Amino acid sequence: VATTKRRIRWRFGFPNQKALSDGLTGTDCRGEEHDVTIVWSITSGKRQITMDGREIHYSTNRASLLDFSWQTKGNHVIKVICHAAPPLTAEPGFRQYDLWVDGQSFFTMPKVFQLGVKGQVPNHIPGGYGHPISPVSMGSSSLSREMPTSREQEEEDLRRAIQASIQESGAHLEARS
């Protein structure tokens, strides 16, 4: 992908309600899984949004903001908000790219291994178990809610998030054995 082109991909899903009610946890509760991809040429303004390989939206617009919503089967509302560039000054909570499913940001969705798990909800996943059909991130959650102020800080935040996710997954697996 060229430097003036953005390709953003999110993977998420909805849990299998029967598996949850049967007391199963983690990947045993996987239900519908979806993939949303955006390809956006900042220079030409061409924007394409696909979901599960099907084109949802295509337009040509040189505006610096891509804000688009659509409804899927099951009456779920999906929304993407993408900015061509981050702001010059960091704003708390700003995300250059975000996907919202039924009003919940991708970055606050629980991880798939947390499905059906009872007990204390980690603070960095607000509302993770509050709604029985809450979407589930197949990726990882952000550790920091503040916008990095430099490329180096962003890289360090990413390294810490990956390391924390690995440790959290390991702890969860050890607790299950």
C-alpha positions in Angstrom: 0.0 0.0 0.0 1.5 3.4 -1.0 2.4 6.0 1.6 -0.7 8.1 0.6 -3.0 5.1 0.9 -4.5 3.9 4.1 -5.5 0.3 4.7 -7.2 -0.3 8.0 -8.7 -3.7 9.1 -10.7 -4.7 12.1 -11.8 -8.2 13.1 -14.6 -8.7 15.6 -17.5 -11.0 16.3 -20.6 -11.7 18.3 -20.6 -14.6 20.8 -22.6 -17.8 20.4 -25.4 -17.2 22.9 -26.1 -21.0 23.3 -22.5 -21.7 24.2 -22.6 -18.9 26.8 -25.8 -20.1 28.3 -24.3 -23.6 28.5 -21.5 -22.2 30.6 -18.7 -22.5 28.0 -15.9 -19.9 28.0 -13.3 -18.4 25.7 -13.0 -19.6 22.1 -15.7 -22.3 22.7 -18.1 -19.3 22.6 -17.1 -18.0 19.2 -20.1 -17.1 17.1 -20.4 -14.8 14.1 -17.1 -13.3 13.0 -16.6 -10.3 10.8 -13.9 -8.4 9.0 -14.2 -4.7 8.1 -11.5 -3.2 5.9 -11.1 0.3 4.6 -8.8 1.3 1.7 -8.5 5.1 1.5 -6.3 7.0 -1.0 -5.7 10.3 0.8 -4.4 11.9 -2.5 -7.3 10.9 -4.9 -10.0 10.7 -2.2 -11.1 7.2 -3.3 -12.6 5.4 -0.3 -13.7 1.8 -0.1 -15.3 0.0 2.9 -15.8 -3.8 2.7 -17.3 -6.1 5.3 -16.6 -9.8 5.0 -15.3 -9.2 1.5 -18.4 -7.4 0.2 -18.3 -3.8 -0.7 -20.4 -1.7 1.7 -19.4 1.8 0.5 -17.4 3.4 -2.3 -16.9 7.1 -2.8 -14.5 9.8 -4.0 -14.1 12.7 -1.6 -11.0 14.6 -0.6 -12.3 15.5 2.8 -10.0 14.7 5.7 -12.7 12.8 7.6 -14.4 9.5 6.7 -17.5 9.0 8.8 -19.8 6.2 7.6 -22.5 4.0 9.2 -24.5 1.1 8.0 -26.8 -1.6 9.4 -26.1 -5.3 9.2 -28.3 -8.4 9.7 -29.5 -8.7 13.3 -30.0 -4.9 13.3 -26.4 -4.2 14.3 -25.1 -0.7 13.5 -21.5 -0.5 12.3 -19.8 2.9 12.1 -16.2 3.9 11.0 -14.6 7.1 11.8 -11.2 7.8 10.2 -9.1 10.9 10.0 -6.6 11.4 7.3 -4.0 12.6 9.8 -3.8 13.0 13.6 -4.4 16.5 15.0 -1.3 18.7 15.6 -2.0 18.7 19.4 -2.9 15.5 21.2 -6.5 15.3 22.5 -7.3 12.8 25.2 -9.3 9.8 23.7 -8.6 10.7 20.1 -8.2 7.8 17.7 -7.2 8.4 14.1 -9.1 5.2 13.1 -12.0 3.7 15.1 -14.8 1.2 14.4 -18.0 1.3 16.5 -20.4 -1.7 16.8 -23.7 -1.0 18.4 -22.2 2.1 20.0 -19.2 0.3 21.4 -15.6 1.2 20.2 -13.6 -1.7 18.9 -10.9 -0.7 21.4 -13.2 -1.4 24.4 -14.5 -4.8 23.3 -13.5 -7.8 25.4 -11.0 -10.3 23.9 -12.3 -13.6 22.6 -10.7 -15.5 25.4 -12.7 -13.5 27.9 -16.1 -14.7 26.7 -18.2 -16.3 29.4 -15.5 -15.8 32.1 -17.1 -14.9 35.4 -15.5 -12.7 38.1 -13.8 -9.4 38.2 -13.8 -7.4 34.9 -10.4 -5.8 34.1 -10.7 -2.0 34.4 -9.2 -1.5 30.9 -12.2 -3.2 29.3 -15.2 -1.1 30.4 -18.5 -2.8 30.0 -16.9 -6.0 28.7 -19.5 -8.3 30.1 -22.4 -6.0 30.7 -24.4 -6.8 27.5 -24.9 -10.4 26.6 -24.5 -9.8 22.8 -21.7 -7.3 23.2 -19.3 -7.5 20.2 -15.9 -9.2 20.8 -12.6 -8.0 19.5 -10.4 -10.6 17.9 -7.5 -8.2 18.3 -6.2 -6.6 21.5 -7.4 -3.7 23.6 -5.4 -0.5 24.0 -3.6 0.0 27.3 -3.5 3.7 27.1 -6.4 6.1 26.4 -4.1 9.0 25.7 -2.8 9.9 22.3 0.9 9.4 21.9 2.8 12.7 21.3 5.6 11.1 19.1 6.3 8.2 16.9 8.6 6.8 19.5 6.0 7.0 22.2 3.5 5.3 19.9 5.9 2.4 19.2 6.6 2.1 22.9 2.9 2.0 23.7 2.4 -0.7 21.1 5.2 -2.8 22.5 3.7 -2.5 26.0 0.2 -3.3 24.8 1.5 -6.4 23.0 3.5 -7.5 26.0 0.6 -7.0 28.4 -1.8 -8.9 26.1 0.7 -11.8 26.0 1.0 -11.8 29.8 -2.8 -11.5 30.2 -3.4 -14.4 27.8 -0.8 -16.5 29.6 -2.3 -15.8 33.0 -5.7 -16.7 31.7 -4.5 -20.0 30.2 -2.7 -20.9 33.5 -5.8 -20.2 35.5 -7.8 -22.6 33.3 -5.4 -25.5 33.8 
